[in-house]
Amino acid sequence: MSKTNHFAALIVGPALLLSLACKTSKPDTSRVIANVGGDKITEAEFQDTVKTLSQSPKEAEAFLSDPAARDERAQLASRIAMSKAIAAYAKQTGLDQEPAVKRQLEQQQANVYFQALAKKRMTTVDPTDEQLMAFYKEQVERMKGQGQGRSAVPPFETVKAQVTEGWKQQRMQTISQEIQKEIKAKVPVTLADDYRPAGE
């Protein structure tokens, strides 16, 4: 996936609006790169948005500084400006006050909050070899339990990249469950009997 597509995929309304709304307390004296109905987007805001939405600081820095990425930066700036214009237009027309729109925004905002919580807790992005080997052995045992023979299991070094990805997915799932448990403890939720999922 190219950087353009990668960053374009990251520009979702609530995430973008949330990152643009989080302005620093000190005055921003950087160059204005866009004007959206009188609301300015500065170069510093643009850079902060890229850094916020990027998977890694190195990737963000390369995107922001590489002369070959100039068109990609311009396309991203245009998308950010259009997102702000859409939000401003929704407020002008009262669309932001429609009940169905408010419910959808509330759901998307909750998703953004949840992803931010998960990202903060995903401290170890790169697992150690010991963690990977333990995860690999768990998967081998699981495969044996499902009746797959030892011959079907590739050597660790051959599948290390897939094992790493599987470990990260499992770690994210564990973090997700921990966050949900913590939220339920701090913000109790009760459902009517006929709306309660089975097993809860």
MARBA-3410 file (N, C-alpha, C, O; in Angstrom, 1 decimal):
200
0.8,-1.2,0.0,0.0,0.0,0.0,0.9,1.2,0.0,1.8,1.3,0.8 ~ 0.6,2.2,-0.9,1.4,3.4,-0.9,1.1,4.3,0.2,0.1,4.1,0.9 ~ 2.0,5.2,0.5,1.8,6.2,1.6,0.5,6.9,1.4,-0.2,7.2,2.4 ~ 0.2,7.3,0.1,-1.0,8.1,-0.1,-2.2,7.3,0.4,-3.1,7.8,1.1 ~ -2.3,6.0,-0.1,-3.4,5.2,0.3,-3.4,4.9,1.8,-4.5,4.9,2.4
-2.3,4.7,2.4,-2.2,4.5,3.8,-2.7,5.6,4.6,-3.6,5.5,5.5 ~ -2.3,6.9,4.3,-2.7,8.0,5.0,-4.2,8.4,4.7,-4.9,8.9,5.5 ~ -4.6,8.2,3.4,-5.9,8.4,3.0,-6.9,7.5,3.8,-8.0,7.9,4.2 ~ -6.5,6.3,4.0,-7.3,5.3,4.7,-7.4,5.7,6.2,-8.4,5.4,6.9 ~ -6.4,6.4,6.7,-6.5,6.8,8.1,-7.4,8.0,8.4,-7.8,8.3,9.5
-7.7,8.8,7.3,-8.5,10.0,7.5,-10.0,9.6,7.6,-10.7,9.6,6.6 ~ -10.4,9.3,8.8,-11.8,9.1,9.1,-12.3,10.3,9.8,-11.6,10.8,10.7 ~ -13.5,10.7,9.6,-14.0,11.9,10.1,-13.7,12.2,11.6,-13.0,13.1,11.9 ~ -14.2,11.3,12.5,-14.0,11.6,13.9,-12.6,11.6,14.4,-12.2,12.5,15.1 ~ -11.7,10.7,13.8,-10.3,10.7,14.2,-9.7,12.0,13.7,-8.9,12.6,14.5
-10.0,12.4,12.5,-9.4,13.6,12.0,-9.9,14.8,12.8,-9.1,15.7,13.2 ~ -11.2,14.9,13.0,-11.7,16.1,13.7,-11.2,16.1,15.1,-10.9,17.2,15.7 ~ -11.0,15.0,15.8,-10.5,14.9,17.1,-9.1,15.4,17.2,-8.7,16.2,18.0 ~ -8.3,15.0,16.2,-6.9,15.4,16.2,-6.7,16.9,15.9,-5.8,17.6,16.4 ~ -7.6,17.4,15.0,-7.5,18.8,14.6,-8.0,19.7,15.8,-7.6,20.8,15.9
-8.9,19.1,16.6,-9.5,19.9,17.7,-8.5,20.0,18.8,-8.7,21.0,19.6 ~ -7.6,19.1,18.9,-6.6,19.1,20.0,-5.5,20.1,19.7,-4.4,19.6,19.4 ~ -5.7,21.3,19.8,-4.7,22.3,19.5,-3.9,22.6,20.8,-4.4,22.4,21.9 ~ -2.6,22.9,20.6,-1.8,23.1,21.8,-2.2,24.5,22.4,-2.8,25.3,21.8 ~ -1.8,24.6,23.7,-2.2,25.9,24.4,-1.3,27.0,24.0,-1.7,28.2,24.1
-0.1,26.7,23.5,0.8,27.8,23.1,0.4,28.3,21.6,-0.1,27.5,20.9 ~ 0.6,29.5,21.3,0.1,30.0,20.0,0.9,29.3,18.9,2.1,29.1,18.9 ~ 0.2,29.0,17.8,0.7,28.4,16.7,1.1,29.4,15.6,0.2,30.1,15.1 ~ 2.4,29.6,15.4,2.8,30.7,14.5,3.3,30.1,13.2,3.9,30.8,12.4 ~ 3.0,28.8,13.0,3.5,28.2,11.7,2.6,28.6,10.6,1.6,29.2,10.7
3.2,28.4,9.4,2.5,28.8,8.1,1.1,28.2,8.0,0.9,27.1,8.3 ~ 0.2,29.1,7.5,-1.2,28.6,7.2,-1.1,27.9,5.9,-0.7,28.5,4.8 ~ -1.6,26.6,5.8,-1.5,25.9,4.6,-2.9,25.7,3.9,-3.0,25.3,2.8 ~ -3.9,26.0,4.7,-5.3,26.0,4.1,-6.2,26.9,4.9,-6.0,27.1,6.1 ~ -7.2,27.4,4.3,-8.2,28.2,4.9,-9.6,27.6,4.5,-9.9,27.5,3.4
-10.3,27.2,5.5,-11.6,26.5,5.3,-12.7,27.3,5.9,-12.9,27.2,7.1 ~ -13.3,28.1,5.1,-14.4,29.0,5.6,-14.0,29.9,6.8,-14.8,30.2,7.7 ~ -12.8,30.4,6.7,-12.3,31.3,7.7,-11.5,30.5,8.8,-10.9,31.2,9.7 ~ -11.6,29.2,8.9,-10.9,28.4,9.9,-9.6,28.0,9.2,-9.6,27.3,8.2 ~ -8.5,28.3,9.9,-7.2,28.0,9.3,-6.6,26.7,9.7,-6.8,26.2,10.9
-5.9,26.0,8.8,-5.1,24.8,9.1,-3.7,25.2,8.9,-3.3,25.6,7.9 ~ -2.9,25.1,10.0,-1.5,25.4,9.9,-0.6,24.2,9.6,-1.1,23.1,9.7 ~ 0.6,24.5,9.2,1.5,23.4,8.9,1.8,22.6,10.2,1.9,21.4,10.1 ~ 1.9,23.2,11.3,2.1,22.5,12.6,0.9,21.5,12.9,1.1,20.4,13.3 ~ -0.3,22.0,12.6,-1.5,21.1,12.8,-1.5,20.0,11.9,-1.8,18.8,12.3
-1.1,20.2,10.6,-1.0,19.2,9.6,0.0,18.1,10.1,-0.3,16.9,10.0 ~ 1.2,18.6,10.5,2.2,17.7,10.9,1.7,16.9,12.2,2.0,15.7,12.2 ~ 1.1,17.5,13.1,0.5,16.8,14.3,-0.5,15.8,13.9,-0.5,14.7,14.4 ~ -1.3,16.1,12.9,-2.3,15.1,12.4,-1.7,13.9,11.8,-2.1,12.8,12.1 ~ -0.7,14.1,11.0,0.0,13.0,10.3,0.7,12.2,11.4,0.6,10.9,11.4
1.3,12.8,12.4,2.0,12.0,13.5,1.0,11.2,14.3,1.3,10.1,14.7 ~ -0.2,11.9,14.6,-1.2,11.2,15.4,-1.8,10.0,14.6,-2.0,9.0,15.3 ~ -2.0,10.1,13.4,-2.6,9.0,12.6,-1.7,8.0,12.1,-2.1,6.9,11.6 ~ -0.4,8.2,12.2,0.6,7.3,11.6,0.8,6.1,12.5,0.7,6.2,13.8 ~ 1.2,5.0,11.9,1.6,3.8,12.7,2.9,4.0,13.4,3.1,3.4,14.5
3.8,4.7,12.8,5.1,4.9,13.4,5.7,6.3,13.2,5.4,6.9,12.2 ~ 6.5,6.8,14.2,7.1,8.1,14.0,8.0,8.2,12.8,8.1,9.2,12.1 ~ 8.7,7.1,12.5,9.6,7.1,11.3,8.8,7.2,10.0,9.2,8.0,9.1 ~ 7.7,6.5,9.9,6.9,6.6,8.7,6.3,8.0,8.6,6.3,8.6,7.5 ~ 5.9,8.6,9.7,5.3,10.0,9.6,6.4,11.0,9.2,6.2,11.8,8.4
7.6,10.8,9.8,8.7,11.8,9.4,9.1,11.6,8.0,9.3,12.6,7.3 ~ 9.1,10.4,7.5,9.4,10.2,6.0,8.4,10.8,5.2,8.7,11.5,4.2 ~ 7.1,10.7,5.5,6.0,11.2,4.8,6.1,12.7,4.7,5.8,13.4,3.7 ~ 6.4,13.3,5.9,6.5,14.8,6.0,7.7,15.4,5.3,7.6,16.6,4.9 ~ 8.8,14.7,5.2,10.0,15.3,4.8,10.5,14.9,3.4,11.3,15.6,2.7
10.0,13.8,2.9,10.5,13.3,1.6,10.0,14.1,0.4,8.8,14.3,0.3 ~ 10.9,14.7,-0.3,10.4,15.6,-1.5,9.6,14.8,-2.5,8.7,15.4,-3.1 ~ 9.8,13.5,-2.6,9.0,12.7,-3.5,7.6,12.5,-3.0,6.7,12.1,-3.8 ~ 7.3,12.8,-1.7,6.0,12.6,-1.2,5.2,13.9,-1.3,4.1,14.0,-0.6 ~ 5.7,14.9,-2.0,5.0,16.2,-2.0,3.6,16.1,-2.5,2.7,16.7,-1.9
3.3,15.4,-3.6,1.9,15.2,-4.1,1.0,14.5,-3.1,-0.1,14.8,-2.9 ~ 1.6,13.5,-2.4,0.9,12.8,-1.4,0.5,13.7,-0.2,-0.6,13.6,0.3 ~ 1.4,14.5,0.2,1.1,15.5,1.3,0.0,16.4,0.8,-0.9,16.8,1.6 ~ 0.1,16.9,-0.4,-0.9,17.8,-0.9,-2.3,17.2,-1.0,-3.3,17.8,-0.6 ~ -2.3,15.9,-1.4,-3.6,15.2,-1.4,-4.2,15.0,0.0,-5.4,15.2,0.2
-3.3,14.7,0.9,-3.7,14.5,2.3,-4.2,15.9,2.9,-5.3,15.9,3.5 ~ -3.5,17.0,2.6,-4.0,18.3,3.1,-5.3,18.6,2.5,-6.2,19.2,3.1 ~ -5.5,18.3,1.2,-6.8,18.5,0.6,-7.9,17.7,1.2,-9.0,18.3,1.4 ~ -7.6,16.5,1.6,-8.6,15.7,2.2,-9.0,16.2,3.6,-10.1,16.2,4.0 ~ -7.9,16.6,4.3,-8.2,17.2,5.7,-9.0,18.5,5.5,-10.0,18.7,6.3
-8.7,19.3,4.6,-9.5,20.6,4.4,-10.9,20.2,4.0,-11.8,20.9,4.5 ~ -11.1,19.2,3.1,-12.5,18.9,2.8,-13.2,18.3,3.9,-14.4,18.5,4.1 ~ -12.6,17.5,4.8,-13.2,17.0,6.0,-13.7,18.1,6.9,-14.8,18.1,7.4 ~ -12.8,19.1,7.1,-13.2,20.3,7.9,-14.4,21.0,7.2,-15.3,21.5,7.9 ~ -14.4,21.1,5.9,-15.4,21.8,5.2,-16.8,21.1,5.3,-17.8,21.7,5.5
-16.7,19.8,5.3,-17.9,19.0,5.4,-18.5,19.2,6.8,-19.7,19.3,7.0 ~ -17.6,19.1,7.8,-18.1,19.3,9.2,-18.7,20.7,9.4,-19.7,20.9,10.0 ~ -18.0,21.7,8.8,-18.6,23.1,8.9,-19.9,23.2,8.2,-20.8,23.8,8.7 ~ -20.0,22.6,7.0,-21.3,22.6,6.3,-22.4,21.9,7.1,-23.5,22.4,7.1 ~ -22.1,20.8,7.7,-23.1,20.1,8.5,-23.6,20.9,9.6,-24.8,20.9,9.9
-22.7,21.7,10.3,-23.1,22.7,11.3,-24.0,23.8,10.7,-25.0,24.1,11.3 ~ -23.6,24.3,9.6,-24.4,25.4,9.0,-25.8,25.0,8.6,-26.7,25.8,8.7 ~ -25.9,23.7,8.1,-27.2,23.2,7.7,-28.0,22.6,8.8,-29.2,22.2,8.5 ~ -27.4,22.4,10.0,-28.1,21.8,11.1,-28.1,20.2,11.0,-28.7,19.6,11.8 ~ -27.4,19.7,10.0,-27.2,18.3,9.9,-26.6,17.6,11.2,-27.0,16.5,11.5
-25.7,18.3,11.8,-25.1,17.8,13.0,-26.0,17.6,14.2,-25.7,17.0,15.2 ~ -27.2,18.2,14.1,-28.2,18.1,15.2,-29.3,17.0,14.9,-30.1,16.8,15.8 ~ -29.2,16.4,13.7,-30.2,15.4,13.4,-29.9,14.1,14.3,-28.8,13.7,14.4 ~ -31.0,13.6,14.9,-30.8,12.4,15.9,-30.0,11.3,15.3,-29.1,10.7,16.0 ~ -30.3,10.9,14.1,-29.6,9.7,13.5,-28.1,10.0,13.3,-27.3,9.2,13.5
-27.8,11.3,12.9,-26.4,11.7,12.7,-25.7,11.7,14.0,-24.6,11.2,14.1 ~ -26.4,12.2,15.0,-25.8,12.3,16.4,-25.4,10.9,16.9,-24.4,10.7,17.5 ~ -26.4,9.9,16.7,-26.1,8.6,17.1,-24.9,8.0,16.4,-24.1,7.3,17.0 ~ -24.8,8.2,15.1,-23.7,7.6,14.3,-22.4,8.3,14.8,-21.4,7.6,14.9 ~ -22.4,9.6,15.0,-21.2,10.2,15.5,-20.8,9.8,16.9,-19.6,9.6,17.2
-21.7,9.5,17.7,-21.5,9.0,19.1,-20.8,7.6,19.0,-19.8,7.4,19.7 ~ -21.3,6.8,18.1,-20.7,5.5,17.9,-19.2,5.6,17.4,-18.3,4.9,17.9 ~ -19.0,6.4,16.4,-17.7,6.6,15.8,-16.8,7.2,16.8,-15.6,6.8,16.9 ~ -17.2,8.1,17.6,-16.4,8.8,18.7,-16.0,7.7,19.7,-14.8,7.7,20.1 ~ -16.9,6.8,20.1,-16.6,5.8,21.0,-15.5,4.9,20.4,-14.6,4.4,21.1
-15.6,4.6,19.1,-14.6,3.7,18.5,-13.2,4.4,18.5,-12.2,3.8,18.7 ~ -13.2,5.7,18.2,-11.9,6.5,18.3,-11.3,6.4,19.7,-10.1,6.2,19.8 ~ -12.2,6.7,20.7,-11.7,6.6,22.1,-11.1,5.2,22.4,-10.1,5.1,23.0 ~ -11.8,4.2,22.0,-11.4,2.8,22.3,-10.1,2.5,21.6,-9.2,1.9,22.2 ~ -9.9,2.9,20.3,-8.7,2.7,19.6,-7.5,3.5,20.3,-6.4,3.0,20.3
-7.8,4.7,20.7,-6.8,5.5,21.4,-6.3,4.8,22.7,-5.1,4.7,23.0 ~ -7.3,4.3,23.5,-7.0,3.5,24.7,-6.1,2.3,24.4,-5.1,2.0,25.1 ~ -6.5,1.6,23.4,-5.8,0.4,23.0,-4.4,0.7,22.5,-3.4,0.0,22.9 ~ -4.2,1.8,21.7,-2.9,2.2,21.2,-2.0,2.6,22.4,-0.8,2.2,22.4 ~ -2.5,3.2,23.4,-1.7,3.6,24.5,-1.2,2.4,25.3,-0.1,2.4,25.8
-2.0,1.4,25.4,-1.7,0.2,26.2,-0.8,-0.8,25.4,-0.2,-1.7,26.0 ~ -0.8,-0.7,24.1,0.0,-1.6,23.3,1.4,-1.1,23.3,2.0,-0.6,22.3 ~ 2.0,-1.2,24.5,3.4,-0.6,24.7,4.4,-1.4,24.0,5.4,-0.8,23.4 ~ 4.4,-2.7,24.0,5.4,-3.5,23.3,4.9,-3.9,21.9,4.1,-4.8,21.7 ~ 5.4,-3.1,21.0,5.0,-3.3,19.6,5.8,-4.5,19.0,5.2,-5.3,18.3
7.0,-4.6,19.4,7.8,-5.7,18.9,8.1,-6.7,20.0,8.7,-6.4,21.0 ~ 7.5,-7.9,19.9,7.7,-9.0,20.9,9.1,-9.5,21.0,9.8,-9.4,19.9 ~ 9.5,-10.0,22.1,10.9,-10.6,22.2,10.8,-12.0,21.5,9.8,-12.5,21.3 ~ 12.0,-12.5,21.2,12.1,-13.9,20.7,11.5,-14.9,21.6,10.9,-15.9,21.2 ~ 11.7,-14.7,22.9,11.1,-15.6,23.9,9.6,-15.6,23.8,9.0,-16.7,23.9
9.0,-14.4,23.7,7.5,-14.3,23.7,7.0,-15.0,22.4,6.0,-15.7,22.4 ~ 7.7,-14.8,21.3,7.3,-15.4,20.0,7.4,-16.9,20.1,6.5,-17.6,19.6 ~ 8.5,-17.4,20.6,8.7,-18.8,20.7,7.6,-19.5,21.6,7.1,-20.5,21.2 ~ 7.3,-18.8,22.7,6.2,-19.3,23.6,4.9,-19.3,22.8,4.1,-20.3,22.9 ~ 4.6,-18.3,22.1,3.4,-18.2,21.3,3.3,-19.3,20.2,2.3,-19.9,20.0
4.5,-19.5,19.5,4.6,-20.5,18.5,4.3,-21.9,19.1,3.6,-22.6,18.5 ~ 4.9,-22.2,20.2,4.7,-23.5,20.9,3.2,-23.7,21.2,2.7,-24.8,21.1 ~ 2.5,-22.6,21.7,1.1,-22.7,22.0,0.3,-23.0,20.7,-0.6,-23.9,20.8 ~ 0.7,-22.4,19.6,0.0,-22.7,18.4,0.2,-24.1,17.9,-0.7,-24.8,17.4 ~ 1.5,-24.6,18.1,1.8,-26.0,17.7,1.0,-26.9,18.5,0.4,-27.9,18.0
0.9,-26.7,19.8,0.1,-27.6,20.7,-1.4,-27.5,20.3,-2.1,-28.6,20.3 ~ -1.9,-26.3,20.0,-3.3,-26.2,19.6,-3.5,-27.0,18.3,-4.5,-27.7,18.2 ~ -2.6,-26.9,17.3,-2.7,-27.7,16.1,-2.7,-29.2,16.4,-3.4,-30.0,15.8 ~ -1.8,-29.6,17.3,-1.8,-31.0,17.6,-3.1,-31.5,18.2,-3.6,-32.6,18.0 ~ -3.7,-30.6,19.1,-4.9,-30.9,19.7,-6.1,-31.0,18.7,-7.1,-31.7,19.0
-5.9,-30.4,17.6,-6.9,-30.5,16.5,-6.6,-31.6,15.5,-7.3,-31.8,14.5 ~ -5.6,-32.4,15.9,-5.3,-33.6,15.1,-4.4,-33.4,13.9,-4.2,-34.3,13.1 ~ -3.7,-32.3,13.9,-2.8,-32.0,12.8,-1.4,-32.6,13.2,-1.0,-32.3,14.3 ~ -0.8,-33.4,12.4,0.5,-34.0,12.7,1.6,-33.0,12.8,1.5,-31.8,12.3 ~ 2.7,-33.4,13.3,3.9,-32.6,13.5,4.5,-32.2,12.1,5.1,-31.1,11.9
4.2,-33.0,11.1,4.8,-32.7,9.7,4.1,-31.5,9.1,4.7,-30.9,8.3 ~ 2.9,-31.2,9.6,2.2,-30.0,9.1,2.7,-28.7,9.7,2.3,-27.6,9.2 ~ 3.5,-28.8,10.7,4.0,-27.6,11.4,5.3,-27.1,10.8,6.3,-27.9,10.9 ~ 5.3,-25.9,10.2,6.6,-25.4,9.7,7.5,-25.0,10.8,7.1,-24.6,11.9 ~ 8.8,-25.0,10.5,9.8,-24.6,11.6,9.6,-23.1,11.9,9.1,-22.3,11.1
9.9,-22.8,13.2,9.7,-21.4,13.7,10.3,-20.3,12.8,9.6,-19.4,12.5 ~ 11.6,-20.5,12.4,12.2,-19.4,11.6,11.5,-19.2,10.2,11.5,-18.1,9.7 ~ 10.9,-20.2,9.7,10.2,-20.1,8.4,8.9,-19.2,8.6,8.5,-18.5,7.7 ~ 8.3,-19.3,9.7,7.0,-18.6,9.9,7.1,-17.5,11.0,6.0,-17.1,11.5 ~ 8.3,-17.0,11.2,8.5,-16.0,12.3,7.6,-14.8,12.1,7.1,-14.2,13.0
7.6,-14.3,10.8,6.8,-13.1,10.5,5.3,-13.3,10.8,4.7,-12.4,11.4 ~ 4.8,-14.5,10.4,3.4,-14.8,10.7,3.1,-14.9,12.2,2.1,-14.5,12.7 ~ 4.1,-15.5,12.9,4.0,-15.7,14.3,3.9,-14.4,15.0,3.2,-14.1,15.9 ~ 4.8,-13.4,14.5,4.8,-12.1,15.1,3.5,-11.4,14.9,3.0,-10.8,15.9 ~ 2.9,-11.5,13.7,1.6,-10.9,13.5,0.5,-11.5,14.3,-0.3,-10.8,14.9
0.6,-12.8,14.5,-0.4,-13.5,15.3,-0.3,-13.1,16.8,-1.3,-12.9,17.5 ~ 0.9,-13.0,17.2,1.2,-12.6,18.6,0.6,-11.2,18.8,-0.1,-10.9,19.9 ~ 0.8,-10.2,17.9,0.3,-8.9,18.0,-1.2,-8.9,18.0,-1.8,-8.1,18.8 ~ -1.8,-9.7,17.2,-3.3,-9.8,17.2,-3.8,-10.3,18.5,-4.8,-9.8,19.0 ~ -3.2,-11.3,19.0,-3.6,-11.9,20.3,-3.4,-10.9,21.4,-4.3,-10.7,22.3
-2.3,-10.1,21.4,-2.0,-9.1,22.4,-3.1,-8.0,22.3,-3.6,-7.6,23.4 ~ -3.4,-7.6,21.1,-4.5,-6.6,21.0,-5.8,-7.1,21.4,-6.6,-6.3,22.0 ~ -6.1,-8.3,21.2,-7.4,-8.9,21.7,-7.4,-8.9,23.2,-8.4,-8.6,23.8 ~ -6.3,-9.3,23.8,-6.2,-9.3,25.3,-6.4,-7.9,25.8,-7.1,-7.6,26.8 ~ -5.7,-6.9,25.2,-5.8,-5.5,25.7,-7.3,-5.0,25.5,-7.8,-4.3,26.4
-7.9,-5.4,24.4,-9.3,-5.0,24.1,-10.2,-5.5,25.2,-11.1,-4.8,25.7 ~ -10.0,-6.8,25.6,-10.8,-7.4,26.7,-10.6,-6.7,28.0,-11.5,-6.4,28.8 ~ -9.3,-6.3,28.3,-9.0,-5.7,29.6,-9.6,-4.3,29.6,-10.2,-3.9,30.7 ~ -9.6,-3.6,28.5,-10.2,-2.2,28.4,-11.7,-2.3,28.7,-12.3,-1.6,29.5 ~ -12.4,-3.3,28.0,-13.8,-3.4,28.2,-14.2,-3.8,29.6,-15.1,-3.3,30.2
-13.4,-4.6,30.3,-13.6,-5.0,31.6,-13.4,-3.8,32.6,-14.2,-3.6,33.5 ~ -12.4,-3.0,32.3,-12.1,-1.8,33.1,-13.3,-0.8,33.0,-13.7,-0.2,33.9 ~ -13.7,-0.6,31.7,-14.8,0.3,31.5,-16.1,-0.1,32.2,-16.8,0.7,32.8 ~ -16.4,-1.4,32.1,-17.6,-1.9,32.7,-17.5,-1.7,34.3,-18.5,-1.5,34.9 ~ -16.3,-1.8,34.8,-16.2,-1.7,36.3,-16.4,-0.2,36.7,-16.9,0.1,37.7
-15.9,0.7,35.8,-16.0,2.1,36.2,-17.3,2.8,35.7,-17.7,3.8,36.3 ~ -17.9,2.2,34.7,-19.1,2.8,34.1,-20.1,1.6,34.0,-20.2,1.0,32.9 ~ -20.8,1.3,35.1,-21.7,0.1,35.1,-22.8,0.2,34.0,-23.4,1.2,33.8 ~ -23.0,-0.9,33.4,-24.0,-1.0,32.3,-24.9,-2.2,32.7,-24.5,-3.3,32.9 ~ -26.2,-1.9,32.7,-27.2,-2.9,32.9,-28.2,-2.9,31.7,-28.6,-1.9,31.2
-28.6,-4.1,31.3,-29.5,-4.2,30.1,-30.7,-5.0,30.6,-30.7,-5.8,31.5 ~ -31.8,-4.6,30.0,-33.1,-5.4,30.3,-32.9,-6.8,29.9,-32.1,-7.1,29.0 ~ -33.6,-7.7,30.6,-33.4,-9.2,30.4,-33.5,-9.6,28.9,-32.7,-10.4,28.5 ~ -34.5,-9.0,28.2,-34.7,-9.4,26.9,-33.7,-8.8,25.9,-33.8,-9.0,24.7 ~ -32.8,-7.9,26.4,-31.8,-7.3,25.5,-30.4,-7.7,26.0,-29.4,-7.2,25.5
-30.3,-8.6,27.0,-29.0,-9.0,27.5,-28.5,-10.2,26.6,-29.2,-11.2,26.4 ~ -27.2,-10.1,26.1,-26.6,-11.2,25.3,-26.5,-12.4,26.2,-26.3,-12.4,27.4 ~ -26.6,-13.6,25.5,-26.5,-14.8,26.2,-25.1,-14.9,26.9,-24.1,-14.5,26.3 ~ -25.1,-15.4,28.1,-23.8,-15.6,28.8,-23.4,-14.4,29.6,-22.4,-14.4,30.3 ~ -24.2,-13.3,29.6,-23.9,-12.1,30.4,-24.8,-12.0,31.6,-24.7,-11.1,32.4
END
